[in-house]
């Protein structure tokens, strides 16, 4: 029986914020082989405010301890009472496999977010082209669902690539939207035929010949791309070769950039083998945990916290997801992030622990 007492008008609810939230699973559905959508509502009667294309970080309570995993929202903020993530379980997946095995309606997980700048709201344009492969379709679906609800006349080219026809995620919904949105042009491409269903569309891999067939006016569009890294590199390369204005190209990736080598504790940053004296370490006070620690030269606030037994949640650990955001009560840091924190948050004293190195003694709210 439905609990009608759960219903609240939007103006009676507070918006979801970017601090820790507890979510309740209210739905699990199959989308394609090894692909499921998990739908959540807030555990404390809030509505969800985010940009289509943004992501959240889920804290999964596995038997080996909390596991942080970042997933793009496939839902649209135009429907603010729930959010959804659509995930594919790869052969080596740990977090996603755990979700498949353990999350059921009524389950609870902690979440951080929303975060990310991969959204058409950050790059408004007259015409869009969404290019995706595999589960990279999820941010595109979030943006397309928003457009369907709020601006269905928008000129959108939607290109999705999959291995086989049955692996096209959201295919039925996309075809339905294609019949309802006059400005939507759909283009599917598969690599191999399937014995399960016939296929009469494009086959092969997207390249400089097939892209103009799928989107003849691609040079006039704002392009968003998401998929496996080799796929995005190929798309980027063919656009550059075609003389496309790359200022209008945007891609989403959770892969870390090439990491700089971080000196180990008490190793010499100059490589001469001389130990760093203890007095060269920078003091950090973790106020909530009541812990005083010393940050060795070259280490981040997050590394120091871990070495001192202070738990700061973290997922990507290269300044993108924003999960390790903490309040800096005093002191100065050098922070090199990848978009996981907003300017007004920095002005309010927040830092990302994973990519912040102390320039002076610090007092951290953690």
Phi, psi and omega in degrees: 000135180288135178272097182292345177292347178286341187289133174222146170288153184302321182284358175263358184242150175273148178286149174300136179249182186267017174263183183300133176231155173251128182248147175249132177289127177242355178193143175226125182223148177276136180247326183193174177306125180062026178231126178228151172252128177251124181252136185233153166238163180285144180279348183234036171057052172246160174256157191263119178246117180198171176264141177299128183108348180283172183230166175232161174248124179261140175258107186266123184278072181284168181297334180270007180115171182301134180239123182265127178222137183257130182225139176286143176283129176266350179279173181244139177293351175289350175235082199275004183272352177209162173230161181217146170239141178244119190233146178248130180273104177282170183303320183262013182294136174254304181296314182294319177298323178297318178299316180300321186277334191239333184278124179224162174307129184102344177290155180235141174221154174273152182216149177235142178136194001282165180209169177108154183239012181274082185208143177297337178292336177275346182220070182296143181205167179280329183221138182239156170224118178257121180240126183213163175219140178059221181286358172295354178287344189298312178294329178295322180292322177300314181292321180291321177298321177296315179298320180298322180282324192246334182209064189294348180274356184301142178279108183229127168261132184234110181246124179230134182246140180214166180287312181227162183303319183289351180264005176284107183288135180067022186303312183296318180293320179298317179295324176294316177297325179298332179275348184251333182259109185298335182265005184266127176243118183262140175220114178255145177221131178241159181268329182213152180286166182231147176283349184278331179203153180285161180215129181234014181263201182290145177230153180112202178244147182296134181209187185294340178273317185283329181302313178295335177289322181280327181215083185304327183256035185301332181293341182266002189248155169277122189253132173243133184227137178208137179167191177303151183305317178300323178296314181293324177297320180294316179296315180299317180298317182289329177291317177299318180294333180275001180077022180292145177287101188291351173293342179259014179250133182223136178227153180247129179210139176256013178277138181287144172292170179302121185283141172284144179289124183260127180301139176287159180307130176068014172269155182280125178294344179270352178078014183268004176086354181281135181286149176280125179295150181303322183292348178278346180287150182262128180288137175232130176256120175262100194292316183294319181279351182057050182234133172255129184227167177240123180267115180288146180308132179095347180267159178265169177299321180295316179298319180294320178300315180296318181294339183259004180080017178263127183268117170241116181302141180207146180237286186287321179065028169219031170079024181251314190280335179082004184296325185271022181294126179224160180271128175267111184281329177199160179098176182233147179228161168257117184239125178239095186251174180240036176099006183279004180214143183268159182300319183290334176289321176297318178298330179277001175100006180276151176223163169262117186297331186289337185231024178245129177243135185291139172255349178204179176300142185237151168237114186248135178278084181203000000 
